[in-house]
Amino acid sequence: MFGYFYKKIIMSTKSDSLLDVIFTRKSVRSYTGEVVSKQDLDMLLKAAMAAPSGRNQQPWAFIAVTNPDTLKQLADGLPFAKMLPAAGSGIIICGYSVPSTRSGGKDLWEQDCSAATENILLAAEAMGLGAVWTAVHPYPDRQDFIRNMLGIPSHIYPFSLIPVGYPTGAEQPKEKYDPGIVHWEQW
């Protein structure tokens, strides 16, 4: 009997803390400049790779960038990544096409990279870091810029770039729930 109640308490605590992370996540664009450790960046990459993927293909690859000169060049060349130098690090999520072996199957690399990107954002929030999703895909000019700058092969598609750093606290979470767009049972 004790085991059942203990398990319920632990599960409730885990659920509450996960929901807290989800509801307090915010897009951070203001950073302190404090350096994020390689260990913390590695933890974010582990979180990314824990994301679900269609048919478990895991059609992703990642580039972690911490070199200040590279961060500045990326910030200069991308319209919505100007905060990269202040963040001090960035993670580029890349994907590649995996032909389906099943009839009627679809290539799901974009959905899979979206899940990996979201896992990084949630993990960053849980770790007290700030992060923001900056779009690279589906913009050919942004993809080509990153591909050329970082030597990414032509069959690999830069998908998103996430600046990661310590937030100044300027950004706050937003209430996004809108019951007006929820339909029950049918449209």
Secondary structure as the mmCIF struct_conf table of DSSP 4:
data_model
#
loop_
_struct_conf.conf_type_id
_struct_conf.id
_struct_conf.beg_label_comp_id
_struct_conf.beg_label_asym_id
_struct_conf.beg_label_seq_id
_struct_conf.end_label_comp_id
_struct_conf.end_label_asym_id
_struct_conf.end_label_seq_id
HELX_RH_AL_P HELX_RH_AL_P1 PHE A 2 THR A 24
STRN STRN1 SER A 27 SER A 27
STRN STRN2 TYR A 31 TYR A 31
HELX_LH_PP_P HELX_LH_PP_P1 GLU A 34 SER A 37
HELX_RH_AL_P HELX_RH_AL_P2 LYS A 38 MET A 49
TURN_TY1_P TURN_TY1_P1 ALA A 50 ALA A 50
BEND BEND1 ALA A 51 ALA A 51
HELX_RH_3T_P HELX_RH_3T_P1 GLY A 54 ASN A 56
STRN STRN3 TRP A 60 VAL A 65
HELX_RH_AL_P HELX_RH_AL_P3 PRO A 68 GLY A 77
BEND BEND2 LEU A 78 LEU A 78
TURN_TY1_P TURN_TY1_P2 PRO A 79 PHE A 80
TURN_TY1_P TURN_TY1_P3 LYS A 82 MET A 83
HELX_RH_AL_P HELX_RH_AL_P4 LEU A 84 ALA A 87
STRN STRN4 SER A 89 TYR A 96
BEND BEND3 THR A 101 ARG A 102
TURN_TY1_P TURN_TY1_P4 SER A 103 GLY A 104
HELX_RH_AL_P HELX_RH_AL_P5 TRP A 109 ALA A 126
TURN_TY1_P TURN_TY1_P5 MET A 127 GLY A 128
STRN STRN5 GLY A 130 ALA A 131
STRN STRN6 THR A 134 ALA A 135
TURN_TY1_P TURN_TY1_P6 HIS A 137 PRO A 138
HELX_RH_AL_P HELX_RH_AL_P6 PRO A 140 LEU A 150
TURN_TY1_P TURN_TY1_P7 GLY A 151 GLY A 151
TURN_TY1_P TURN_TY1_P8 SER A 154 HIS A 155
STRN STRN7 ILE A 156 GLY A 165
STRN STRN8 PRO A 167 PRO A 167
BEND BEND4 GLY A 169 GLY A 169
HELX_RH_3T_P HELX_RH_3T_P2 PRO A 179 ILE A 181
BEND BEND5 TRP A 184 GLU A 185
#
